Amino acid sequence: MNIKKNDKVKIITGKDKGKTGKVLQVSPKDRRISVEGLNLLIKHLRPRREGEKGQRLEFPAFMSVSNVMLVCPKCEKTTRVAYKIVETEGRSKKYRACRKCHEVID
């Protein structure tokens, strides 16, 4: 998957279109992510005991990876992800790179 935890992403569709935030959780199996402060849902909890008050919990819900774009930390533009293979001391490693400024993201 192109997006990892702690990446900065911009939402391109849905009720929070145009907003940016940090990725909190990634679920690669379902190709879903959770973004801090965006796509908030409210869960109502009933009081458990007599005299206790009920609660409303706001939490960021999961959304599809196709609804967000990665924001490059170098050029601050939304971009697709390219991959670069860098060889050091006879070993090669695959890195994510920005398609616009060609800088390595990882």
Buried (B, 14 or more C-beta within 10 A) or exposed (E): EBBBEEBBBBBEEEEBEEBBBEBBEBEEEEEBBBBBEBBEEEEEEEEEEEEEEEEEEEEBEBBEBEBBBBBBEBEEBBBEBBEBEEEEEEEEEEEBBBEBEEEEBE
